[in-house]
């Protein structure tokens, strides 16, 4: 290996920390980000996770949030060692068993997804702790790339759908009419109260089961925001493909658990939740378009039908108040076999 290889740097960082090099180092499968992860092991069989990320500002936010959440008893990986240049770091190893993998195993074995209910209830209870306790003592200046869920952030997601899904998939649209519709959708979403911690990527692949307890990763994009974003991310997680009935049942449990902690208007919350779910589905479709159409990765294209199913359900059952032009366009997208 060349001396500029991340594994070599992590080997040196581990040696400086433990006084001896790791017995073995292996790269873990890549994700959608530019970060690289490795598993480091000792002769005694202990393991750790080594990470490399060139985005130092993102790293600093991850280090800060990890310490912040640990101080509140929220289960996240511990940052054990960081390189002087802040690009390499070593974490506790929480294993590879994700909530997503458990769900898929249940489905592959012909089991009822209802058997996953205790798992999802535990995760939703932890989510509420992140949302309500996370903001306590949290410095917005330490968040990256933005401190809060803003108009700019909403339009990033909507434009992701417009330019990386609609345009790359060859779906025709009127630029002016669509933009007016998206502007009104953004305005409606931004009327939601935004004083809570918004995890941003709270989905089943970022939830790890370790020693029969759930731990949470990939929160470095977190910010202040509304309550509805994260449950929508989890329950409308495209690849998880939860059935509408199970998804609605879990939403009811979440609303009940949330109402035990604070006063909420359940009907209004549901309306806001479905609007946010629409944003999440559109953002996911944009991500699949970018990775699939632009980067030509077939795995991501295979996720589009799941996104269409979620979109179709929301348009029929979500009670969404959206502009007629946008509704007609989304109906076409949801019902298309040519994507």
Backbone torsions as a table, in degrees:
resi	resn	phi	psi	omega
1	UNK	NA	145.7	175.9
2	UNK	-76.0	158.8	-175.8
3	UNK	-69.5	-14.6	179.4
4	UNK	-91.4	1.9	180.0
5	UNK	-71.9	134.8	-179.2
6	UNK	-53.7	-36.1	-179.4
7	UNK	-61.5	-35.7	179.0
8	UNK	-67.5	-41.5	178.0
9	UNK	-63.9	-42.0	179.8
10	UNK	-67.1	-35.1	176.9
11	UNK	-63.1	-41.6	178.2
12	UNK	-67.7	-39.4	179.0
13	UNK	-64.5	-41.3	178.8
14	UNK	-64.4	-42.1	179.6
15	UNK	-62.2	-41.0	178.5
16	UNK	-65.8	-30.8	-178.7
17	UNK	-80.7	-47.9	-173.0
18	UNK	-99.7	-11.0	-178.6
19	UNK	81.2	7.2	176.0
20	UNK	-158.2	151.6	-179.6
21	UNK	-72.7	160.5	175.7
22	UNK	-66.5	150.5	178.3
23	UNK	-69.4	-32.9	-177.9
24	UNK	-153.6	147.3	176.4
25	UNK	-139.8	129.8	-178.5
26	UNK	-138.2	138.9	-179.1
27	UNK	-76.1	139.1	178.3
28	UNK	-90.3	156.2	179.8
29	UNK	-54.5	142.6	-178.4
30	UNK	-72.8	160.5	176.1
31	UNK	-119.5	-160.6	-179.5
32	UNK	-79.6	-6.3	-175.9
33	UNK	-99.4	174.7	178.5
34	UNK	-87.0	-5.6	179.0
35	UNK	-68.5	147.5	176.6
36	UNK	-118.6	138.6	-178.5
37	UNK	-124.1	145.8	-179.1
38	UNK	-136.1	149.8	172.6
39	UNK	-102.2	125.7	179.5
40	UNK	-107.9	139.5	-179.2
41	UNK	-133.2	154.6	177.2
42	UNK	-103.7	164.9	176.9
43	UNK	-59.4	-24.2	-179.2
44	UNK	-83.2	-1.1	177.7
45	UNK	92.3	1.3	175.0
46	UNK	-71.4	149.3	179.6
47	UNK	-133.3	153.5	176.8
48	UNK	-141.2	166.5	175.6
49	UNK	-108.6	127.2	173.6
50	UNK	-104.3	140.6	-176.5
51	UNK	-131.2	148.5	174.5
52	UNK	-130.4	132.2	176.5
53	UNK	-151.2	124.7	-179.7
54	UNK	-73.7	-18.0	-177.8
55	UNK	-82.8	92.5	-173.6
56	UNK	-65.4	-38.0	178.9
57	UNK	-62.1	-41.3	177.0
58	UNK	-63.7	-41.2	177.7
59	UNK	-59.7	-46.0	-178.3
60	UNK	-60.7	-38.5	177.5
61	UNK	-66.1	-40.6	177.8
62	UNK	-61.7	-44.9	179.3
63	UNK	-61.9	-44.2	-178.1
64	UNK	-63.6	-48.6	-177.9
65	UNK	-67.1	-35.7	178.3
66	UNK	-59.6	-46.9	179.3
67	UNK	-66.6	-40.3	-179.8
68	UNK	-61.7	-47.7	-178.7
69	UNK	-68.4	-39.9	178.3
70	UNK	-59.9	-36.9	-179.5
71	UNK	-65.4	-19.7	179.6
72	UNK	-101.5	5.4	179.7
73	UNK	77.0	16.1	176.0
74	UNK	-85.4	136.7	-168.6
75	UNK	-85.4	105.7	178.9
76	UNK	-136.9	163.6	177.6
77	UNK	-65.6	143.8	176.0
78	UNK	-84.9	136.0	174.7
79	UNK	-86.2	113.9	-170.9
80	UNK	-97.6	-31.3	-178.4
81	UNK	-157.5	139.2	-179.8
82	UNK	-130.1	138.5	179.0
83	UNK	-70.7	159.4	-179.2
84	UNK	-60.3	-33.7	-179.6
85	UNK	-84.9	-0.4	173.8
86	UNK	67.4	18.6	-179.3
87	UNK	-101.8	-17.4	-178.5
88	UNK	-124.5	143.2	178.8
89	UNK	-156.7	159.4	-177.8
90	UNK	-119.2	134.5	-176.2
91	UNK	-123.2	162.0	168.6
92	UNK	-62.1	145.9	179.0
93	UNK	-91.9	116.3	-179.1
94	UNK	-101.6	10.1	176.9
95	UNK	83.4	-167.7	-174.3
96	UNK	-121.6	4.6	-175.4
97	UNK	-84.2	101.8	-179.2
98	UNK	-94.4	161.2	173.9
99	UNK	-60.2	-37.4	178.1
100	UNK	-60.4	-46.2	-179.2
101	UNK	-62.9	-39.6	178.0
102	UNK	-63.0	-43.1	179.6
103	UNK	-63.2	-45.4	-179.3
104	UNK	-65.8	-37.0	176.7
105	UNK	-62.1	-42.1	178.5
106	UNK	-60.8	-43.9	-179.9
107	UNK	-68.9	-42.8	-177.6
108	UNK	-63.2	-30.2	-179.5
109	UNK	-88.5	7.8	178.0
110	UNK	77.5	14.8	-178.5
111	UNK	-80.3	163.8	178.9
112	UNK	-82.8	130.1	-179.9
113	UNK	-62.1	-18.6	177.6
114	UNK	-59.5	-25.3	178.2
115	UNK	-65.4	-17.2	178.2
116	UNK	-84.3	-3.5	-175.5
117	UNK	-55.9	-46.4	179.2
118	UNK	-59.4	-35.3	178.8
119	UNK	-65.3	-47.5	-179.3
120	UNK	-66.5	-35.1	178.3
121	UNK	-64.9	-41.2	177.7
122	UNK	-62.6	-42.2	-179.2
123	UNK	-66.8	-42.4	179.2
124	UNK	-64.9	-36.5	176.9
125	UNK	-64.1	-41.0	176.6
126	UNK	-65.9	-38.5	178.5
127	UNK	-58.0	-44.8	179.9
128	UNK	-60.2	-36.2	176.7
129	UNK	-64.7	-44.7	176.7
130	UNK	-57.6	-45.4	-174.6
131	UNK	-67.1	-42.6	-173.5
132	UNK	-92.8	-35.6	-178.7
133	UNK	-92.7	-25.5	-179.5
134	UNK	-56.3	-40.9	-178.0
135	UNK	-69.7	-17.4	-176.4
136	UNK	-66.1	113.7	179.8
137	UNK	77.1	9.3	-177.8
138	UNK	-82.3	127.3	-179.7
139	UNK	-88.0	111.6	-178.7
140	UNK	-62.2	-23.6	179.8
141	UNK	-68.9	-16.0	-178.6
142	UNK	-92.9	-1.7	-177.8
143	UNK	-89.1	150.8	-173.3
144	UNK	-149.6	137.9	8.3
145	UNK	-85.4	-15.4	178.7
146	UNK	-136.2	152.3	-177.1
147	UNK	-81.9	-16.5	-175.0
148	UNK	-150.1	162.2	177.5
149	UNK	-74.8	104.5	-170.6
150	UNK	-116.0	175.1	175.6
151	UNK	-58.5	-40.6	179.3
152	UNK	-61.3	-42.7	-178.5
153	UNK	-64.9	-40.8	178.8
154	UNK	-63.1	-44.1	-179.4
155	UNK	-69.4	-28.7	172.7
156	UNK	-57.7	-47.3	-178.6
157	UNK	-64.8	-43.9	-178.0
158	UNK	-68.7	-38.5	178.1
159	UNK	-70.5	-28.9	174.9
160	UNK	-59.1	-43.6	177.9
161	UNK	-66.5	-44.4	-175.8
162	UNK	-65.7	-48.1	-171.8
163	UNK	-90.1	-30.5	-177.0
164	UNK	-100.3	-14.8	173.4
165	UNK	-108.7	-63.3	-175.6
166	UNK	-57.7	-49.9	-175.0
167	UNK	-68.7	-45.4	-177.2
168	UNK	-71.6	-27.5	178.3
169	UNK	-83.2	-6.5	178.7
170	UNK	76.5	27.0	177.8
171	UNK	-83.2	119.7	-178.1
172	UNK	-72.4	142.7	176.4
173	UNK	-155.3	156.6	175.6
174	UNK	-89.4	115.9	-173.9
175	UNK	-54.8	-47.9	-176.7
176	UNK	-66.0	-47.1	-178.5
177	UNK	-64.9	-41.0	179.9
178	UNK	-67.0	-42.8	-177.9
179	UNK	-63.7	-40.4	177.4
180	UNK	-61.9	-41.0	179.5
181	UNK	-66.1	-41.5	-179.8
182	UNK	-68.9	-35.5	177.2
183	UNK	-61.3	-42.4	180.0
184	UNK	-69.3	-36.5	176.0
185	UNK	-63.1	-44.5	179.0
186	UNK	-61.2	-43.3	179.8
187	UNK	-60.6	-41.6	-179.9
188	UNK	-65.3	-41.9	179.8
189	UNK	-65.3	-39.4	-176.0
190	UNK	-73.9	-6.7	175.6
191	UNK	-78.8	-8.9	179.3
192	UNK	-73.6	144.6	178.0
193	UNK	-61.8	136.4	-170.1
194	UNK	-128.0	37.5	-177.6
195	UNK	-98.2	19.1	-175.0
196	UNK	-111.2	169.6	174.9
197	UNK	-82.4	126.8	178.7
198	UNK	-108.1	110.3	-175.2
199	UNK	-62.3	-34.2	175.2
200	UNK	85.5	-41.7	-179.0
201	UNK	-130.1	52.1	-178.2
202	UNK	-84.8	85.7	-178.9
203	UNK	-136.3	167.5	-164.9
204	UNK	-63.5	-21.8	177.6
205	UNK	-80.3	-13.4	179.7
206	UNK	-101.4	17.4	-179.0
207	UNK	-125.0	117.3	-173.0
208	UNK	-111.8	134.7	175.3
209	UNK	-95.9	114.6	-176.6
210	UNK	-133.5	122.6	-177.3
211	UNK	53.4	43.7	177.3
212	UNK	62.5	23.4	179.1
213	UNK	-135.5	143.3	-179.7
214	UNK	-86.3	138.1	175.5
215	UNK	-125.1	161.3	-169.9
216	UNK	-130.5	136.8	-176.6
217	UNK	-130.3	173.5	174.8
218	UNK	58.1	53.2	179.2
219	UNK	-109.6	10.4	-174.3
220	UNK	-67.2	-15.3	176.2
221	UNK	-93.3	10.5	-177.9
222	UNK	-64.8	157.7	-177.4
223	UNK	-162.4	173.9	172.2
224	UNK	-73.3	137.1	-177.9
225	UNK	-172.1	-172.2	-178.0
226	UNK	-78.5	161.8	-179.1
227	UNK	-70.1	-27.9	-169.0
228	UNK	-74.6	-21.7	-171.5
229	UNK	-63.5	-47.2	-173.3
230	UNK	-73.3	-43.2	174.9
231	UNK	-62.3	-33.3	175.9
232	UNK	-65.6	-38.8	178.7
233	UNK	-62.6	-41.6	-177.9
234	UNK	-72.4	-49.8	-171.7
235	UNK	-79.5	-25.9	175.3
236	UNK	-102.7	19.7	175.1
237	UNK	-54.5	114.2	-168.2
238	UNK	-54.3	-51.7	-174.8
239	UNK	-69.7	-29.5	-179.9
240	UNK	-64.1	-32.7	174.8
241	UNK	50.2	51.8	175.2
242	UNK	-66.1	144.4	177.2
243	UNK	-67.6	149.2	179.3
244	UNK	-55.6	-39.2	-178.6
245	UNK	-64.9	-43.7	180.0
246	UNK	-68.4	-40.6	178.7
247	UNK	-60.1	-43.8	179.8
248	UNK	-67.6	-37.4	177.8
249	UNK	-62.1	-43.8	179.4
250	UNK	-66.5	-37.7	176.9
251	UNK	-60.5	-42.6	178.0
252	UNK	-59.8	-41.3	178.2
253	UNK	-64.6	-42.3	179.9
254	UNK	-60.8	-46.1	-179.2
255	UNK	-61.8	-39.7	179.0
256	UNK	-66.1	-44.6	178.9
257	UNK	-64.3	-38.3	178.3
258	UNK	-65.9	-40.0	-179.5
259	UNK	-67.5	-19.9	174.6
260	UNK	-73.9	-17.6	-178.1
261	UNK	-104.8	-23.6	-176.6
262	UNK	-159.1	162.2	178.6
263	UNK	-80.9	125.8	177.3
264	UNK	-137.7	153.8	172.2
265	UNK	-93.4	105.6	-172.6
266	UNK	-60.7	-40.9	-178.6
267	UNK	-66.0	-44.2	178.2
268	UNK	-65.3	-38.9	179.3
269	UNK	-60.1	-43.4	179.7
270	UNK	-61.5	-42.4	178.9
271	UNK	-60.5	-44.8	-180.0
272	UNK	-68.0	-36.5	179.8
273	UNK	-62.8	-45.7	-178.5
274	UNK	-66.7	-34.4	176.4
275	UNK	-64.8	-41.9	178.6
276	UNK	-69.7	-35.1	177.1
277	UNK	-61.0	-37.7	177.0
278	UNK	-61.2	-44.8	177.8
279	UNK	-58.9	-44.6	-178.6
280	UNK	-64.4	-40.1	179.3
281	UNK	-65.5	-42.7	178.9
282	UNK	-64.6	-40.6	178.8
283	UNK	-63.9	-40.8	178.5
284	UNK	-64.3	-39.8	178.0
285	UNK	-62.7	-39.2	176.7
286	UNK	-62.7	-41.4	179.5
287	UNK	-64.6	-42.0	178.4
288	UNK	-66.5	-36.2	177.2
289	UNK	-64.8	-44.0	-178.9
290	UNK	-63.9	-50.0	-177.7
291	UNK	-70.2	-33.6	-175.9
292	UNK	-87.0	-57.0	-176.7
293	UNK	-75.1	-43.6	-174.9
294	UNK	-82.4	-50.2	-178.8
295	UNK	-86.8	-5.2	176.3
296	UNK	57.0	49.6	176.6
297	UNK	-108.1	105.2	-173.4
298	UNK	-57.3	-31.4	-179.2
299	UNK	-55.9	-39.0	-177.5
300	UNK	-74.3	-34.0	176.5
301	UNK	-63.4	-32.0	-179.9
302	UNK	-68.9	-13.1	177.9
303	UNK	-84.9	-13.6	-175.8
304	UNK	-60.8	-43.3	179.0
305	UNK	-58.6	-34.1	177.0
306	UNK	-65.3	-39.7	176.9
307	UNK	-64.6	-38.6	177.4
308	UNK	-63.1	-40.1	178.3
309	UNK	-62.5	-44.2	178.8
310	UNK	-63.0	-41.7	-179.9
311	UNK	-63.7	-44.5	-180.0
312	UNK	-61.5	-42.5	-179.7
313	UNK	-63.4	-45.2	-179.0
314	UNK	-61.7	-40.6	-178.9
315	UNK	-66.2	-31.0	-177.8
316	UNK	-90.7	-33.0	-169.6
317	UNK	-121.7	-7.2	-174.3
318	UNK	-85.4	-4.6	-178.9
319	UNK	59.0	35.3	-174.6
320	UNK	-73.4	134.8	172.6
321	UNK	-102.5	96.8	-179.7
322	UNK	-133.7	163.4	-177.2
323	UNK	-62.6	142.4	-179.3
324	UNK	-55.0	-38.7	-179.8
325	UNK	-61.5	-45.1	-179.1
326	UNK	-66.1	-41.8	179.1
327	UNK	-60.6	-45.2	-179.9
328	UNK	-62.8	-42.0	179.7
329	UNK	-63.7	-43.9	-178.7
330	UNK	-69.6	-33.0	174.5
331	UNK	-61.1	-41.2	178.3
332	UNK	-64.1	-42.7	179.8
333	UNK	-63.6	-45.9	-177.4
334	UNK	-63.3	-33.5	-175.4
335	UNK	-97.6	2.5	-176.1
336	UNK	-79.5	136.2	174.1
337	UNK	-98.5	-0.1	-172.8
338	UNK	-98.1	2.7	-175.7
339	UNK	-84.3	NA	NA
